Amino acid sequence: MTVAGVLLLVLGYVLGVSVLVTLGVVLLAIGLVLLLLGSAGAGAGGRRWYW
């Protein structure tokens, strides 16, 4: 999710599409929150790990 957020953020800036920038920021923020929760050992969405 973090990679998709960065990709959309970069594409949004390069193409000049503000919707892609907004989606990129949202996905990046969600990905970072899930990364922090996972590294702290807390479960997110009822799961402690995904694979």
JOGICOR-V193724 format. One record per residue. N is the residue number from 1. RES is the residue in one small letter. SS is DSSP state (A for helix, B for strand, O for the rest). PHI is phi in radians with two decimals (* if undefined). OMEGA is omega in radians with two decimals (none if undefined). Layout:
BEGIN
n-><N;N>
res-><RES;RES>
ss-><SS;SS>
phi-><PHI;PHI>
omega-><OMEGA;OMEGA>
END
This chain:
BEGIN
n-><1;2;3;4;5;6;7;8;9;10;11;12;13;14;15;16;17;18;19;20;21;22;23;24;25;26;27;28;29;30;31;32;33;34;35;36;37;38;39;40;41;42;43;44;45;46;47;48;49;50;51>
res-><m;t;v;a;g;v;l;l;l;v;l;g;y;v;l;g;v;s;v;l;v;t;l;g;v;v;l;l;a;i;g;l;v;l;l;l;l;g;s;a;g;a;g;a;g;g;r;r;w;y;w>
ss-><O;A;A;A;A;A;A;A;A;A;A;A;A;A;A;O;O;A;A;A;A;A;A;A;A;A;A;A;A;A;A;A;A;A;A;A;A;A;A;A;O;O;O;B;O;O;B;O;O;O;O>
phi-><*;-1.17;-1.15;-1.12;-1.11;-1.14;-1.10;-1.16;-1.10;-1.16;-1.09;-1.11;-1.23;-1.21;-1.48;1.34;-1.81;-1.23;-1.15;-1.18;-1.13;-1.11;-1.10;-1.10;-1.14;-1.12;-1.12;-1.12;-1.13;-1.12;-1.09;-1.20;-1.13;-1.14;-1.12;-1.16;-1.13;-1.18;-1.29;-1.47;1.52;-1.49;-1.38;-2.23;1.24;1.45;-2.21;-1.55;-2.53;-2.00;-2.71>
omega-><3.12;3.14;3.11;3.10;3.12;3.14;3.12;3.11;3.14;3.12;3.12;3.11;-3.10;-3.10;3.13;-3.13;-3.04;3.11;3.11;3.09;3.14;3.11;3.11;3.12;-3.14;3.13;3.11;3.13;3.13;3.12;3.13;3.09;3.11;3.09;3.12;3.10;3.13;3.14;3.10;3.13;3.14;3.10;3.10;-3.14;3.13;-3.13;3.07;3.09;-3.06;3.06;none>
END
